[in-house]
Amino acid sequence: MKNLFTIVKFTVKEYIKKKSFIVTNAIMILIIVLLCNVPNIINAFGGGEENEKLKVQIVDSENVLNASSELFNQIGLDYDIEYFNDKSLNDVKKAIMDGEIDIAISLKKVDNTVAFDYIVKKDDAFSDNEMTADIFSNIIKSVNTNRLLLQENASPDLIQAVNLPITYEIQGLEDDNGNQNFVIAMASSFILFFAVYFYGYSVSTSVSSEKTSRVMETLVTSTTPTKIVIGKTIAMGLVGLGQLVGLILVAVISYKVFIPSNFDLISKMLIGLNINVSDILICLIYFILGYTVYAFLSAVTGATISKVEDVQSASTPISMIALISFYLAYFTSTMPNSSASKFASIFPFSSAFSMPGRILAGAVTGGEIVISIIVLIVTAVILAMVSIKVYSAAILHYGNRLKLKDLFKLYKQK
C-alpha cells in the first residue's frame, strides 16, 4: 500500500509541475473569467446605457392625431417620446444625424387612414428597425383608437378598458425538464470524453517517458507492475478530478461575481431541473468507471512504446473507440427507449457516455442500471488484469513499438 501511495504521489507531483499543465490551467481560468465578463464588456463598449430608453420624436405636421407627448408615453412605456405638431421634418432629421434622438416618426394620412414614415440614421440587415417600427405601429394605433373614442364621447372607463393590456400565461403540455437534463447529460459526456482523451493520453506519456529515462527499471525492481498501473491510473484520475473541480469553482465564483443579475440565464435554467442526489451519484460512478476502463487501455499503450513521440499514434485506436462510443451515445440519446440506446447503455465502452443521459431523462429502470454497472465493472477488472499482465511483459522492452502480434506473444509468455 505504501508503494502504491508513493507512485500516486510521484505521478501527481510530476504532472502538476509541468509547464504545459500550469499554462493550460491559467489559459482556461482566463477564458472562464473573460466569458463571464462578456455582458460587462458589451455594456462598457455600449457606454453602459443598456437600460436607457430610446429617444423618439413624433412629428404630426398634418395634425393627424392631435395627441400629446403624455398620451404617447403612457402607452409606449419603453421609450422616451416627444410629440410635435409644429416642428419641421428637416429639424428632426438633423437631430438624428447629430445623435440627439434615436428615431423620428412622421405621421401622415393615406386614404383616410393613419400612416407614418419611420426614420433612423442607418438601416441595415442587422438592425431591429422593422421590429421597432411594428411596435410603434401598435402604439400609434392605440393613440388613434383613443382619439376616435373621445370623439364619440366614450366614457373614461371604456377608454381605460380598451387600453388595458391582455395578460397571458405560457403552458407547455410537455415537461421541458427532460431537455434541460439532456443538456447536462451531454455536458457530462463531453467532460468524460476529454478526460479519457487528455488524461488517458497523459498516462501513456508518463509511462513511455519513464521508460526513456530508465526510471521504470527502478520502479519495477522496487514494486510490482500491478501497483504501477493502478497507481498511475489513480494519480491521473485525481489530477483530472482536481482540475475539473478547480475549474468548476472558478466558473461558479466568476459567474456569481461578474454576471449581472438581469443576465443570470443559468439560474433560470436550473430552477426547473428535476435531478436528485442519487442520480448525481450514479452518474459520478459511471464517470469514474468509464475513465478507469480507458485509463487501463492507455497504460498498456504506454508500455508498448519506447519513445514519447510515438504516444499519439499508439493512442489513436483508443481515441477512435472513445469517439465512436461517444457518438453512439449521442445519436441514440434522442430516442432513449430504443434498442440502439439500450445497447449503448450496456456496451462497456459507450455505457459511461450513454447512461447519464438516460438516467437524467428518467428513461431507464433500476435493473438496467445494475446490469450496466456490473458489465462496466467486469470489463474494467478484465482490462486491468490484461493491462497489468501485458504491461509487466512489455515494460522493459526498448526499441520499436510493439505490434499487436508481439503483445500476444509476450502475453502468452508471461
N, C-alpha and C positions, 0 to 999 in steps of 0.2 A: 504493500500500500504506500509505503514511503517513497519507493522508486517511482510509482505512478504519479504521486503528487509532485515529485521533483521534475518529471518530464512535462507535466502540465504547466508548472511554474516556469520552467526554462523556455517552453514554446511560446507561452503568452508574453513573457518578458522580451523575448527575441522579436516577436511580431510587432508589439506596440512601440518598440523603439525605432522601427523602420521609418525613414524619412517619408516614404510614399504613404504610409499609414497616417502619419501626422498631417501631411499636406492634404491628403484626401479628406480627412475629417474637418480640417479647417475650411476647405472649399465648400463642403456640404453644409457646414454651420452657416457660412456666409450666404450661401444660396437660400437657406431656410429663412434667415433674418431678412434678406432682401425681398423674398416673396411675401413675407408678412408685412413688409413696408410698402408694397405696391400701392394700396389705397392712399397712403400718406404722400407717396411720391407724386401720384396723379393730382392730389389736392394741392401740393406745393407748386407744380407746374401750372395748375389751373388757377393759381392765385388764392386758393382757399375759399372759393366762392361757390362751392357745390350746392349750398342751401340758399343762395341769394336768388331772389325772384327775377325772372326775365322782365326787362322794361319794354313796355309796349305802348305805342301811341296810335290811337284810332282817330282818323280824320273823316269827319262827316260833313264835307263841304256842301253837299246837296240836302243836308238835314233829313236824311232818310229815316233815322230812328228818333231824333230829338231826345236823346237819353242823357246820361250824366256819368262821370267817372265813378261816382259812388255805386251806381247800379251795376256797372261792369265789374267792379272789384268785389261786389257781393256774390257774384256768380263765378267769376274767374279768380278763385282764391289763390291759385298758384302763381299768379302773375301780378306785376305792378303796372296797372293800366291807367292811362290818361286819355280822356275823351275830349276832342276838339271839334267844333263846327265853324271855327273862324281862323283856321291855320292852313297855310298853303302846303301842298304836297311836296313842293321843292324844299321847303324848310325841314320837313320830316325826313326826306331822303338825305339831306345834308347832316342831320342829327345821327342817322345810321352810319354814314361814312366817317363821321368824327368819333364814333363809339359812344355817343351819349345815350342811345337807346339800342335795343336788340332787334325789334320788329316794328314794322309800320303796317297798318291796315287802312286801306282807302275804301270807304263804303260807297256804293252806287246802286242805282236801280236798273234792273234789266227785266223788261217785260213785266213791269209792276211787281217784281219780286226783289228782295234784298240780295245783293251780291257784293263781293269785295275783292280787292287786289291785295295779295299777301306779299309784302316787300321785305327782303332781307339783304344783308351786304353781299352774301355769296350763297349760291345754291349748287350743291354737288351731290353725287351719288351716296356720299357717306353721311349726309346731314339728316336730321329728323324733321325737316321743314314740312313735309307732307303730313306727318302725324300731328304736328302743332297746328297746322292750318285746319285740319279736321276738328281739333279741339275748339278753335276759335269759331269755326262754323257753327258748332253746337252752342257756344256762348252767345254769339250774335243772334242765333235762332231763339234762345231763351229770352234775351232782351227784347227782341221784336214781338215775341208772344205776349210778354208783359205789357208792351206798348198797346197792342191790339185789345188786350183785356181791359186796360184802363180806358180806352176809347169807348168800349162797350159798357162802361160803368160797372165793371165786375167788382165784387166785394173784396176787401183785403184778404179775407180768409181763403177765398178761391184762388187769388194770385199766389198766396203763400203755399197752398196745396199743390199748385202747378209747378212751383219752383223746388219743392222737396225732392231730393234725390231718391231713386229707387234702390233700396238696400238688397243685398243678395248674400247667400252663403254657397260655397262650393262643396258639394257632396260627391265623393268618389265611391262608386259601387265596389271597386276592388281596392284592397288594402295596399298601400304603397310601401309598407314596411319590407315586403319581400324584395323590392327593387333596391331600397337602401341597404338591406342586408347583403344583397348581391354585390353591391359596390364594395362593401367592407370585405366580403369573401374574396373578391378578385384582388383587392389590395393586399390581403394576406398571402395570396398565391404569388403575386409579383414579388413580395418580400422574400418568400421561400425560394423562389426561382433564383433571385440574385444571391441569396445566402448560399444556395447549392453551388452556384457558378463561382462566386468570388472566394468563399471560404473553403469549398472543396478544392478549388484551384490552389489555394494557399497551403492546404495540407500536402498536396502533391509537390509544390515548390519547396516546402520545408524539408520534406523527406529527401528530395533529389539534391538540394543544396548541401545538406549534411553528408550525403554520400560523397559529394565532390570534395568537401573539406575533410573527409575521413573522420568526422565526429561520430558518424554512425557506428564505426568499428568499436569505439569506446563505449557507446550506449549498449551495443549488443552484448559486449562482454560483462557489463555491469547490471544488466536487467534482461528481461525476456521480450521477444518480439510482440507478445500479446500486450504487455504494458505499454510498449512504444506506440503501437497502433491505437489502442484505446486512449492513451494519454494525449496523443496529438489530436485525435478526434474531439475529445472533451475540451482541449485547450482552444482549438479554433471555434468550437461551438460557444465557449464562454466569451471569446473575443467578439464574435458576431453578435451575441445576445447583448453584451455590454455596449457595443457600438450602437445597436438598434435602440436600446433603452435610452442611451445618452442623447441620440438624435431626436427621439420622440419627446424627451423632456425639453430639449431646446425648442422644438416646434411648438409645444404646448405653452411654454413661457413666452416665446416670441408672439404667439397668437394672442395671448391674453394682454400683453404689454402694448403691442403695436397695432393690432387690428381695431379700427373704430367700431363702436357698439352698433352703429347702423349698417355695418358691413359683416356682421357676425353670421355668415351663412352656415358654417359647420354646426354651430349650436342649434340652429333651427332644424338642420337635418337630423341631429342626434335626439331631438325631443321625442319623435315618434318611433324610435327604434324599439324593437321587441327582442332584446337579447338578454339572456340570463347568465349567471356566473358559470353554471355547468356547461353551457355552450362554449363559453370562452375557454374554459379549462380543457374541454375535449379538443377544441381547435389547436390549443397550445401543445397537446400531446401529439397531434398529427404533425405539427410543425417540427417538434423535436425528433420524432421517429423518421420523418421524411429527410431531415438533414442528416441523421445518423446513417441511413441507407446509402445516400450519395457520398457521404464522407468516407465510408469504408471502401467504396469503389475508388475514390480519389487517392486513398492511402496506398492501395496496391498499384495504382498508376504511377505514383512517385517512386515506388520501389523498382519499377521495370526500366527506369531511365537513369543515366549517369550524368547527364548534362541538363542544367536548368533551362537551356534554350529549347529542349525537346518537350517541356511540360505542356505547352499549348497544343501541339499536335497530338500528344499522347492523351490529352484530356478531351479531345474532340468527340470521341464516341459517347463519353459520359454526358457532355453538354448536349449532344443530339438526343440522347434518351430523355434528359430533363426537358428539353424544348418540345419534343413530341408529346411527352406526358402532360406538359403544361397546356398545350393547345388542345389535346384530347379533353382535358378537364374544362377548358374554356368553351369549346364549341358544344359540349354536352350540358353546360350549366344552364342554358336557356330552356332545356327540357329535362328537369331534374328527376322526373319519374320514368324516363325512357330506359330501355335496356342498355343502350350505349352509356348512359350516365351511371347506371348501376355497375356496369363493367369497369368504368373508370374509377369508381369508388372502391372496388375490390382489388384491382390490379395494383400491386405494391408500389410501382414506380410512379403511378399517377394518383393514387388514393389521397396522398397528402395535399395535392393540388385540388382535387375534386370534392372531397368530403366536407371541408369547411363551408363551401357554398351551399351544399345540400342541407347541412345541419342548420345553418342560419336561415335557410328558406323554409325550414320545417317539412322537408320532403324526404325524410329518412326515418326509419324505425330504429329502436334500440338494438334489435337483433342484427341489423345491417352494420351498425357502428361497432358492435362487439366482434363480428366476423372480420370486418375490415381491419380493425386494430390487431387482432390475432394474426392475420395474414401478414401485416406490416411488421409485427414483432418477429415472427418466424423468419421472414425474409431478411430482416436486419441481423438476426442471430446467424443465419446461414452465411450471409455475406461477410459477417465478422469472422467466422471460422475459416472461410475460404481465403479472405484477405490476409488474415494472420498467417495462415499456412504458406500462401504464395509469397507473402512479404518476407517471412523468415527464410525462404529458399532463395529469393531474388535480391535481398537487401545488400548482399556483399558482391553482387555482380557488377562489374565495371566494363565499359566498352560500349558497343552499340546497344540500342534499345531492344529489349526482349520482345519477340513477337509472340502471338497467341500460342502457337505450337510449342515454342520454347517454355512458355509458362506452364503448359500442360505437362511437359516432361519434368520440369522442376517440381511441380505439384505432386506427381506420382512418386518421384524420388524421395520427396520429403515425407 
